[in-house]
Amino acid sequence: MASTRQQQISVVVFSTLAFTVCFAIWMMFGVIGIPIKKTLGLNATQFGLLTATPVLTGSLIRVPLGMWTDKFGGRIVFFLLMISCVVPIWLIGYATEYWHFLVLGLFVGVAGGSFSVGTPYVARWFRREQQGFAMGVFGAGNSGAAVNKFVAPVIVVALGWQLVPQVYAVAMLVTAILFWFFTYSDPSHKVESHITWREQLQALKDPNIWKYCQYYSIVFGGYVALALWMVQYYVGEYGLDIRVAALLAACFSLPGGVLRAIGGWMSDKYGAHSVTWWVLWVSWICLFLLSYPQTDFTITTIDGPKTFHIGLNVWVFTALMFVMGVAWAFGKASVFKYISDEYPKNIGVVSGIVGLAGGLGGFLLPIMFGALVDLTGIRSSAFMLMYAIVWVSLIWMY
């Protein structure tokens, strides 16, 4: 029998691997949606809905998944979740109509609910003072968004977008099998069976939970939305090849996932509130600069009219996105440190509720990004919207 320490390490490693694969699949339409958009002749709003559809299911299912995790244990729930996604993922490669993609996207979106299973499952294997770091390591699976940007464009260019879902379906099946054989169950981690769903949902009466939902809708919802939006933004705004666009977009997605563990450590050391406060300020500054559209203006001078250009070049834009990705990685960890500190007996259901709010942000924002582009014709309007949301949030937090 493996020692407790070995079990802890194995649970964290394979849960993080499983979450990374689930997250990459959840973000799949952010890359393959670009050739699909071209083939079907979609506008920006329709593209936003296409990319956001899996996020909707992954968000709505988080609360029941959190409850089932509390009641039945994280190992069995996580395994069944992964197995249930394999067939819908595979079928995406055979879709031909817009509604096919939307319906299958709803089923594939279940993979996004893995966060509210893995978070309490991993956290309960550690002492309270270590939970922030442990959840941060698991949350680094968000880097699946970057993995998707490295893998999917290569397959799309070399073999066509239809092969991407098939490769991902096989990866999900293999990961589920590895997870089952290298993780463990502890009956003491389950919530007592006499606690009902209704009693667990009493948590919604706590105003602090709504506050954490609001923070998470920025640092996670905004992260998901921009991770889905950035590849096509680079292609449209800077005229880049899809592979180069995906590589630069990963400069935001990768730190936004990998550095979450450092955010967990910082939250353990300095407190969740301090970390979240600074995250919002850094986001506000970055989004202010990112919001400025490419602008040409003419001034009448003594030597005649002169035209000037103001706008972010691709390298400054990428640097600002990188900084914001780092900040949001810390913010995602700090919000869940709040939860582990204040709700140690009910982490599953509370993390499910907060994750639902973040996921709904990730669903609504890409659609709003697309609608704003169709309405204004300004691509940076996506950042203008995010800037306004962060500004309101900072005032509320203060």
N, C-alpha and C positions, 0 to 999 in steps of 0.2 A: 504494500500500500504506500502510495506516495506521501511524503510528509506534507504538513500544512503549507510550509513555505514553497515547496515544489508545486503544490496545487494552485497557490496564489499566482505564481509566475505563469503557469500553464494557462490558467483561466484568463489572465490579462492578455497574454500573447495571442491566443487563438480567438478570443472575443474581439480583439482589435483587428486582427486579420479579417474576420468575418464581417465586421462593420465596414472596413475599407472596401471590400468587394461589394457589399450592399450599397454603399454610398456611390461608388463608381457607376453601378447600374442605375441607381436613382437619377444620376445626372446625365445619363446616356444621350438624351435628346438634345442636350446642349451642343453636341458635336454632330450627331447624325441628323439632327433637325435641319442643318444648313442645306445639305443636298436634297432632303425631303421638301424643304420650303421651295427650292428651285424647281423641283419636279412637279409639285402640286400648284405652284404659283400662289403661295400664301403671302398675305400682307403681314406687317409687323405685329399686329394684334393677334392674328391667327397663329403666328409663330410663337408668340408669348404664351398663348393658351396651350399649344402643343408641348412646349418645354415644361409648363407648370402642372399639367394634368397628373403626372406621377406624384408630384409634391402634395397634391390635395389628398390623395388616399393615404400617403405616408403620414400625413398630419392627423387626419381624422381617426386613424386606427391607433394612434399612440396612447390614448387614454385607456381603451380596453386592453391593449397589450401590456401597459404598465400594471393594470389590475391583475391580469393573468400571471404576470411575473411575480407579483407579491404572493399570489395564491398557490400557483403550481410550481414555481421555480423558474429561473431564467434559462437554464440549459435546454429543457424540453421545448419551451416557447420559441427560443431563438432558432433551434434546429428545424422545427415545423414551419416557421416563417420562411426560412431560406428554401426549403423543399417546395413550398407552395408557389414560389415565384419562377421556378425553372421553366415550366411549359409556356406561360405567357411571354417570358423573355424570348424564347426560341421563336414563337409565332410572329413576333414583330418583323422578322426578316421576310415574311410572306405577305405583309400588309400592303395594300395598294391604294386605298381610299383614306381620306382625312379622318373619317369617323373610325376606321379600323385602328389607326394610331391612338386616337383618344381613348377608345374602349380598352385596348391592350395596355395603354399607359396607366389606366386606373388600377389594373391588376398588378402590374409591375411595381407600382408605387408602394405596395405593401412592404417592399424592401426598406423603404425609408423609415418605417416604424421600428426598425431594429435598434434605434438609439434608446428608446424608452424601455427596451428589454435589457440591453447590455449595460446601461448605466447602473441600475440597482443591482443587477447580477454581479457586476464587478465590484461595486462599492461595498457590498456586504461581506466580501472576503477580507476586508481591511479594517483596521482600527480607525476611529473617527478622525484622528489627526493626520492620517495618511490618505483619507478618502479623496481629498481634493486632487492630489497628485495621481492617484489610481484612476479616477474618472477622467482626468486630463489625458492620461496615456490612452485610455480607451477612446476618448473623443478625438484623438489624433487620426482616427479612422476617417474623419472628414476629408483627409487628404486623398480619399478615393476620388474626389472631384478632380484633383490634379492627375491622378493615375488615368482617369478617363481621358484627359486631354493629351496624355502621352501616347496612349494605346490606340484609341479610336481613330484619330486622324490618319495614322499610318495604315490601318486596315482599310479605311475609306478610300484613300488614294491608291493603295496597291490592289485591293480586291473588291471594292464597292461597299457601300454602307450596309447592304443586306447581311454581310458576314459578321458584322459587329455583334448583333443580338445573339447569334449562334455561339460565338466565342464566349460571350458573357454568360450564356446559359450553362455551358460546360464548366466555366470557372465557378459559378454559384453552386453547382452540384458537387464538385470536388471539395470546395470550401466547407459545405455543410457536413460532408463525411468526415473531414479532418477535425472540424469543430466537435463533432459528437464523440470521437475517439480520444480527444486530448483535453477535454474539459470535465468538470466534476459537479456533483450536486451536494448541497448541504441542507437537510430538512429544517434546520434551525433558522434558515434564511427566509422561510415562508411566513407570511402573515397568518395568524390563527384562522382556522376555517370558519369560525362563527362570525367573522367580520364580513358584512355584506357590501356589495357594490355601493348601495345607497349610503352606508356609513362612511365608506372611503370617499365618496364624492362630497361629503360634508366639508372637505378641504376647500371647496370653491367659495365657501363663505368667508375665508380668510383674505382680507384685503392685500396682505403682503404677497400672496400668490399672484394676484392680478398685476402687481407692480413688477414681479419677476418675469411674468409673461410679456409685459411691455418691453423690458430690456432685451429679452431673448428674441423678440420679433425683429430687433435691429441686428444684433450681432450674429444670429443664426439665420433668420429670415432674409436679411439683407445679403448675407454671405451666399446662401443658396441661390437667390435671385441673380446676383451678379455673376456667380460661377456659371449659371446657365446662359447668361446674356453676353458675356465678355468675348467669346470667340467670334460670334457674328458682329459684335461691335468693332473689333479690330479689323475684320474683313471689310466692313462697310466704311468705317471712318478713315482707316489708313491704307486700304487696298492691299492687305497682306494675303498671302497664300494661307489656306486653312491650317497647314502644319505649323507655320511660323506663328499664326494667330493663336493657336492652341498652346504653343510653347510659352508665349508671352502671357497669355491668360493664366497659365499655371503659376506664374510669379505671384498672383493673388491667391489662387486656390491652395497651393502647397503650404505656405506658411500659415494660412488660415486653418489648416488641419493639424500639421505636424507640431506646431508650437503650442498647441493647446495644453500639453503636459506642463510646459513652463508656466503657463497661466494658472494651472492648478497649484503648482508649487508656490507661486507668488501669492495666490489667494490664501493658501495655508499660512504663509508667513506674515503677510501684510493686511489680510482681511479682504473679504469679498467686496465690501463697499468701496474701499480706496481704489482697488483695481478697476472696478466698473466705472467709477467717476472719471479716471484718466482715460479710459478707453473711449468714452463718449466725447471727451474733448479732442482727442487726436482724430477721431472720426469726423467731427465737425469741421476741423481745419482742412483735412484732406478733401472732403466733399465740397467745401467752398471752392477750392481750386479746380477740382474735377468738373464742376458745374459749368465753367466758363466755356461757351461754344467757340469754335473756330470763327474768328471775326476779321474782316477786312474793312478798314474805314479810311476815308479821304479827308485830309485837312488842307484848307487853302492857306498857303504861305506866301511870303513876298516873292518867292521864285515860282509861284504857281502851285497847283494842286499836287499833294504828295499822298500816296497811299501806304498805309501801314497794316501789318498783320499781327494779330494777337491770338495765341492758341497754344495748347500743349502739344509738343512733339511726342512721338511714340515712346521715347525713352523717359521723359519726365512723367508722362501719363503712367507708364508701367511702374516707375519708382513710387509714385503716390499710391497706386493700387497695392504694391507690395507692403508699404507701411500700414495701410488700412487693413490688409489681410493679417498682419502680425497683431494689430490692436484687437481685431475681432476674434482672433484665436484666444487671446487672453480673456476677452469678455465672455466668450462661451463657457470657459472654465469657471470664471468668477461667479456667474449666475448660478451654476450648479453647486458651487461651494456654499452659497446662501442656502440652497435646499438641503444639502447634507448636514449643515449646522443646525437648521431649524426644524427639520422634519425627518429625523433619523429612523423613526418607526414606519414612515409612510413614503419612503423615497420613490417607490414605483409609481404610485398614483400621482404624486405631485410632479415628478419629472415628466410623466405623461401629459399632464395638463400644460405645463410650461413648454414642453416640446411641441404640443399641438399649436400653441400660439406662435411659436417660431416657425413651424411648418406652414401655417396659414399665411404668414408673412411671405414665405418663400413661394407660395402659390399665387398670391394676389399681386405681388410686385412685378413679376415678368409681364403679366397681362397689362398692368398699368404702364409699365415701360413702353410696351408696344403701342398702346392707345395714345400715349403722349407723343411718340414719334410720328404716328399717323396724323395726329392732330396738329402738331407744331412743325414737323419736319426737322426738328433739332435732336440729334442723337444724345447729346449730353443732358437732355431733359430728364433722363433716368437718374442722373446724379443730383439734379435740382430737387427732385422728389425726395431722395434719400436725405439730402441736406435739410430739408424742411422737417422731416420726421425726427432727425437727430436733434435739431434745434428745439423742437417742442419737448422732446424727452429730457434734454438737459435742464430746461426750465422746470419741468415737473420734478425731476430728481433733486434739484436745488431747493 
